[in-house]
Amino acid sequence: MIDAKHSLILIAVMAGVTILLRFLPYFVFSKHTPKAVLFLGSVLPYSLVAMLLVYCLKDTDFTSQSHGIPEIAAVAFVALLHKWKHNTLLSVLCGTIFYMIMLQFVFA
């Protein structure tokens, strides 16, 4: 059985490693940031959104009763809201609420 002292040491080590990994890029790239890192910084957000989109829609059954309409409508809603407001948090939050309303009240 793990005692409290052992648990605290584990938490402290994990917190230290997390902090080190968060601040390490600032120390390594203090003089100038390599072009490869700048390129990845400009490309990765879009690729991550694409992967998230594929992950969210992978189990959508277009032969079911709703034919994937709530999912496609929520994706379109998030895209339009983000294009209009340029706020990721607002887009995801409102898109989730929109999707849940569609599931609970429209396609129930």
N, C-alpha and C positions, 0 to 999 in steps of 0.2 A: 504494500500500500504506500502511496506517495504521501508524504507529510507536507505541512504548510510551508516549511522552510524550503524544501525541494521545489515546490510549486512556485514560490516567489523567485527563486534563482532562475528557473526556467522562463518565467515571464520577463525578468530583467534581461536575460540574454537575448530573448526574442525582440524585446523593445530596442535594445542596443543595436542589434543587427539591422532592424528596420530603419532606425535613425541613421545609421552609417550608410545604408544603401540609398536613402533619400538625399543625403548631403554629399555623397561621393562624386556625383557628376559636377558639382560646383567646384570641387577641389581639382578634379582631373582636367576640366575644361575652363580653368580660370582665365587663361590668356586669350584663347580664341576657340570657337566651336568648329569642329571639322565639318566640311561640306556634306559628308555622308550623314551626319547626325542632323543637320539642318534639313536635308532632303527627307529623311525619315520622319522628322517632325512635321513636315508639310504633307506627307502622303499617308501616314499611319491613321490619322483620325478618320479619313474617308474609308479606308479599308476596314477599320474596326466597325464602323457603322454598317458597312456592307455585310460583314460576317455576322453581326448581331441581327440584321434583317433576315438573312438566310436561316439563322438559328431559330428565330421567332416564327418563321413561316414554314419550317420543315415538316411539321406535323399537321399542317392545315389540310383538311379533307375536302376537296372541291366536289366530291360526289355526295356529301352529306346534305342534310335538309337546308342548311344556311348557305351552302356552296362557297364558303370562305368570304362571304360579303363583309362580316364584321372585321375580319383581319385586314382585308384590302382597304376598307373604309378608314380604319384606324391608321394604317400606313399613310394613306393619302392625307388624312387630317394632320398627322404629325409633320409631314413634309410641307404642307401648305402653311401651317402655323409657324414652323421654323423659318420658312422663306419670308414670312411676313414680319415676325418679331426678332429673329436671330438670337433666340434664347433657348439653349438646349434644355435646361431644367424645366422651363415652362412647357416646351414642346413635349417632352417625355411625360411630365405629370398630367397635362391636359389630354394627351393621347391615351394614357392609361385609363383615365376617368371616362373618356369617350368610349373606349373599347368595353369597359365594364358596364356602362349604361347600355350599350348595344347588346351585350350578352344577356343582361338581367331583365331588360324591359322590352327591347325591340324583337330580339330573336329568342325569347324565353319559351 
